C-alpha cells in the first residue's frame, strides 16, 4: 500500500450526525417480536408503502443532537405524571417505550458495547446449564483462565442451578474493582474449579468472529450494531490486504439490530463514493435524510454473501437490504424479521429514558422492508433447534465441521452442521469473480467514534 494511502487509512474518519437515530430490536429468549400494523402513507414503492408514524407530541421534547441529552424534558413534560408520559410514548407504536434507570442502563450496554463485568458470553443450554460460549480477549475472565465450554455452578457463593440466565448475568455484573468468586465445571476435569475474578470495564466486540475458510472465503460475523462496529468491521476487512479471497461471507443471523450509523459504516466499503446507502422518512424535517457513501469503494469485486434469518432485524436488515437491492451481495438463509422503523433516544434526569419511533428506512431502490421483511435470494430454512444451535455455537467450534480434519463422529460435531453456511460456500465457489487488489480500490475508512 502506498504511504499516502496508508496515512489516509489511519487518519480518515466518518462524521455522521442525525439526531440520535437508533435502530434497536431486542429479541429476548429467541422469541419473535410482533409485527406492527400501522396506517399507510400515500408514498408507495412497488406496491410496498412504508407506514406512517402515529403523531407524537414532539413539543414535549427539546431538540437534541446525535448524543443522548441529560435533560430533554420541557416544563410541560415534567408536569406530566410518569404514567401519562409513558402512555404518550407507548401509543406511538410497539417499539416506543419508556425505560426505568436499570432498563436504560441495559439499553446503553447494548449500544455502547461496554459494561462492568468479567467478559464472557453465556447461554442456557438444552440441559438448563449456564455455559460460557465466548471469553473476550484480555478480559478479567480471560486473565483468570476461564474457557469456552465452562459451566457456571456458583456465583458469589450462591448455587445458580435452575436460575434464569438474566438473574445469573445480573449477579456477575457489578462495580469495577470488586471481586467475585465463580465456580465452574469443565469437561475432562473431575473436580469443580474456583476462580477469583476482579470485575472491570469490558468492551463487547460486535464483530465476534473473523476467519478465512479453507476455501479462501473471508467469513465475518456481526452480532449487533454498536458504536464500535464500524471500526471492528474495517479491521476485519483489512484481511483482504494480506491475501486474496474467493469471496466474502457476512453473517447477520440472529443480529437484532442496533445503531443506525454503525450499519452505514459497514455498508460504506461496498459502495463507490456518492452512492446512496439509505434514506429515512419521518414526520419531522430532520427525520427525512439521505445517506451516501463517503469513501471510494474498498471491497474487491468478488462475490459477497450475506447470511440472514428471521432474527435478522433493524440495522441488520439495512445492511442486508441495501446490499441486495444494489446487486452487491446475494442473501442466503431465511426471510428477515421486518423492522424498518427508527427510534430517537432521550435520557431523563432520573437515569431512565425513552425511545420513540420517528422515522422509517427506505432502501436505495425506494422500497421499505418494515412489516415485510427481506426475502433471501437463496432460501435455506433451519429448524428452530438448528437456529438455536447456531446462536449457541461456541467460539472454538469450526464453522464447517464436516470439512475439518477432526472426526465429526468422535466429537459429536455432526449435530452442529450449518446448512446455511454450507450453501453459501457452495454459491461463492461457483460464482463468477474478477478479483481487484485492495490497492486498486479506495482506502478503507477508519470509523473511530
N, C-alpha and C positions, 0 to 999 in steps of 0.2 A: 504494500500500500504506500502511495506517495506521502511524503511528510505533511503536505498541506491537507491532504485528505484525512490523515491521522489526527491532525490538530482539530479539524472540523468534527471528526468523530468524537473527540473528547469534549470539545467546547460547546458544540451545538446543543440547544435545549429548546423545549417546547413551552410556549406560554399561551395557554388557553384559559380564558375567563368567561364563564357563562352562568353566573347566578346560582352556584351550588346545585347544579343539575346532578342528581344522583339516581341511578337505577339500582334498586335493591329488591330482591325477592328471596326471602329466606324460606327454604323448604325443610321444616323440622320433621325428623322421623321418616324422611323419604316419602312424604305424602304429598300428592299433587295439590297445588293451590287451585282455588276455583277460578274459572274464567269470569271476567267482568262483562256483563251485557249492558252497555250504555246506549245513550242516544247517538245518532249518527249526524255528521255534518254534511253539507252539500258537496264538499270536495270529495272526489272519487278517484280511484286509481284501479283500472282494470276490474271494475265491479267490486273492489275491496276497500270501502271507505273506512278511514280511521274514526274512532268515536270522538265525540266532543267531550269537554270537561264540564261536569256539573259546576255551576258557578260557586266559587268560594269567596267569602268576604275578605278580599286582599287588603282592604282598608285596616284590617286588624294587625297587619304585619308591616313593619318598616322595610324599605328596600335594603337588601343585603348584598354583599359581594359574594365571590365564589367560596369564601370561607365561612364557617359557622359563626354566627354573631353571638355574643354573650348576652345581648339584650334586644331581641327582635320585637318585644311586645309594645304595643301602643297603650296609652292610658285606657282606651276602651277595652282592649283585650284583657288588661289587668283587672278590670272591674267585672269581667265575666266570671262566673263560677267555673271551677275546673270541669264539671260535668257538661256545662253549656258549651264551653270551648271545645271539649273533646267531641261533643255531638256535631259541632260545626265542621270540624276537620273530618271526622269519620263519615259524614254524609256525602263527601265528595266521591269516594269510591273505596273499594276494599283495601287498596294499597295506601290509603291515607290514614295515619294513626298518630296518637299521642303516646309518648314514652314516659315511663317513670325514670328516675335517675339511674336505677340499676339496668333497666332495659336500654336506656340511651347509651350507657357505658358499653353494653354488649354490641350495640349497633356501631359504635365508634370503633371497637376492636375489629369488626368485620371489614370496615372501610380503611381504617388507618394501618391495619396489618401489624399492630403492636399491642402487647398486653404484658402483665406481670404474671409469671408462672414458671414452669420448668422446661418448656419447649418440646412437647410431644403432641402427636395427634392420636386420639383414642377412638375406638369404635366398640360397639357391643356386638359380639359375635353370636352365632346361632345357638351357642350353649349358654348365653346370658353372661358370659365372662367379658370383662373390660380389657381390651387388648391394645397394645401400642402398635400402631401401623406406620408411624413415622417418628423419627427423632431428628429435630432440627440441628444442623451443624453448629458447633460452638455454643450450644445452649447448656443450661445447668444440667439437664438430663444427660446430654452427650458427655459432658465432663465427668459426671458421676458414674458413667458406664452402663446406663440403660440401653436396651437394644430393641429393635423391631421384633415383635412376637412376644415380648414380655407380657404377662397377665397381671394386672393390678389386683392384689389381695387386700392390702390395708393401706389407709392414708391417715397419717397423723394418729396412729394407734387405734384407728377405728376400722372394723371389718366392713368392707364395702360390697360384699357379696349381696346380690339382689337389689342394690340401689340403682336408681335411674342414672343414665350416663351424665345427664346435666348436673345432677347432685354431686357426682364424683368430680366433675370438672370444676364445680364451684369450690369444693374442698381443696383442690390442688392450687387454684389461683389464690393470690394473697398479696401481701405487702412486700415490695422489693427489699431484699436483705434478710427476710425472715427464713428460718429453717423449717424443713418439712421432712418427716420420716415416711418413706414409702417402702412397702414390702411387696415383692413380686414373685411369681413362679416362672421358671424358664424351662423350656423343653430340653431334656438331656441333663438337667441338674435336679438332683433328688430333693434337696432342702431349699426352702424359700430363701430369697436374697433380700437383704435390707439395705436401703440407700438413705443417706442423709443428704438432702438436696437444698441448696440455698436459692430461693426464688429470686428472679431478676427480670428485667425488661427483655422481652423476647420479640424479635421481628418474625412475623409469619410470612414465609415465602408463598406466593401465589402461583409462580411458575415452579412447580414442585418436582418435575421430572424432565430431564433433558437427556436424550440417548440417541446415538447413531446405531440403528439396527444393522444386523449383518448384511442386509440387502442394500445398504447405502442410503437409507431413508432417515432423515432427521426427525425424530419424534419429540414434540414439546407438549406438555400438559399444563393447562392453566385451570386452577381450581376455583378461582374467584378473581374479581377485578377490583384491586385496591390501589392505593396511592402510589405504590412502587411497582405495579405490574408492568408498566411500560419499560422501565429501566431493566427489570428482570428479563423481559422478553427480548429486549435489544441485546442483552448479554448472551442469551441463548442463540440468537441468530448469528452471532459472531463465529459460531462453529463453522459457518459457511466460508469463512475467510481462510480456514486452515485445511479444508478438504472439500472435494467435490461431493455432491449429493444427488441421488437419483430422484429424490422428491422430498417434500415436507409434509408431515402429518401433525396437525394441530388438534389436540384432544380437548374439546369443550364439554364433554359429557359430565353430567351432574354438576355443572357450573351454573349456579343460580343467579349470577349477575354481579352487580357492584357499582363502581363509579364509572360514569359515562366517559370522562376524559381518558380513563385507562383503556377503554375499548377503542377510542380514536387513536391512541398511541400504538396499540397493537396493529391496527389497520394500516397506519401510515406507511410502513416499509413495503407494502404490497402495491402501492399506488404511485403513479407519476405525480410530480409536483402540480398542484392546482386541481387535480381530480377530486370530485365530490365524494366524501366518505359517508355523509349522513346529513339529514335535515331534521329539524324539530318543529312541531306545530303546537301552538298553545293559545290560551285566551289573551295573554298579555303580549305586547310587542317584544319584550325581552325573551319570551319563550319561543319566538319564531326565528330560528337561526339556521344557517347552512355552514357546514364544516368541510374544509378541503384539506388535502394532503399538503404539508408544508415543506417536504423534502423530496428530492428525486427518489425514484424507486430504488430500493436496496435489494429486495429478494430477487434472485436469478429467475430466469424464465424456465422454471422446472415445474412439474406437476405439484399441485398442492391439494391435500385432502383435509377437510375439517370433520372430525367425529362429533356427532350430536345425538342427543336422545330427548326424551320427554322432560327431563330435568334441566335441560339447557334453556336458560331463560334470561330475559332482560339484556344486560350488556353482552352476554354470550351470544344472544340472537342478533345483536347489532353486528358483531364481527362475522358470524356465520352468514347472515343475510346479505351484508354488503359484499362479501367475497363471492357469494353465489351469484347475485344478480348482475355483477360486473364481469362474470366469467373468469374470475381469478382463482377459484377453487371449486372443487367438487365435494358435495356434502354426502357423507356416508353415515348410516345409522337409522335413527327414527325421527319422526316429526317433533319439532321443538315445542316448548311449553306455550308460547304465545303471549308474553308480557312485554308490550312495547310502550308502556307508559313511563313517564319521567316524574320523579318526585323531587321537589325542592325541600331542603332540610334546614330546620331552625332550632336553635338551642334556647332553653328558658333559663331564668335566673336561678332556679332551684336545682339545676343539674340535669333536669329532664329535657324534653324537647318534643318536636313533632316533625313529621314529613307529610307533605300534601302533594297530590298529583297536579302538575302544572303544564304538562305537555305530552306529546306522543312522538315516537320516532318514525321518520319516513326514510326508506332506503333510497339509494341512488336512482332506482328505476321508478321512483314516486309511489312505491307500494308500502302498505302498512302490514305488519305481522301481528298487531295486537289482537288478541282474541282468536287468531287464526293459526298461529304457529308457522313454521317454515318446513316444507317437505324436503326430505333428503333426495339427492339425485340417485343414490343407490340405497335402497331400503334393506336394512338388515335388522330384524327385530330380535331383541333379547327378552327373555322371560324376566319377571320381577326378581327372581333369585339370581339370574345372571347379572342383572343391573346392580343388585346389592353386592355381588361378588366383585364386580369392577370397582365399586365405590370403596369397598373394604380392603382392596388388594394392598398387600404390604409393599413398602418401598423397595425391598430387596428381591421381590419376585420378578422373574423375567416376563417381559411383555408377551413374548411368543414362546411359551414353554415347550410347545411341540417341535420347535426348531432349535432348541438348546441342546447342548451336548449331554446334559444330565438326563437320567432316566425319569420321564414323567410318571411312569407307573410306580417307580420306587418312591418318588417324592410326593405322590398324590396330587401333582400339579395338573393332571389331565382334567380335573374338575374345574380349573380356572381358565380354560381356553377362552379366548376373547374373539368371537366370530366377527365382530365389527372391525377390529384391528386386522384380522386375517384378510377380510375382504378389501380393506383399504390398502394393505400391502400388495395384494394381487392387482388392484387397479393401478397403483403407482408404478409397478414393474412393467406394465404393458402400455401405459400412457405415453404418447409422443413427447419428446423432450428436446429442447435446444438450450444447452447449458451456457450461461453467461457468467464469467468470473465476477465476483463481487466488486472488483476494482473497476469493472466496466459500468456498473450501476452507481447510483448515488451513495453518498456517505450515510451511514446509519445514524439517525438522530439519537441523542442522549436525553433520556427523559428524567433528569434529576428534578425531584419535587421539592 
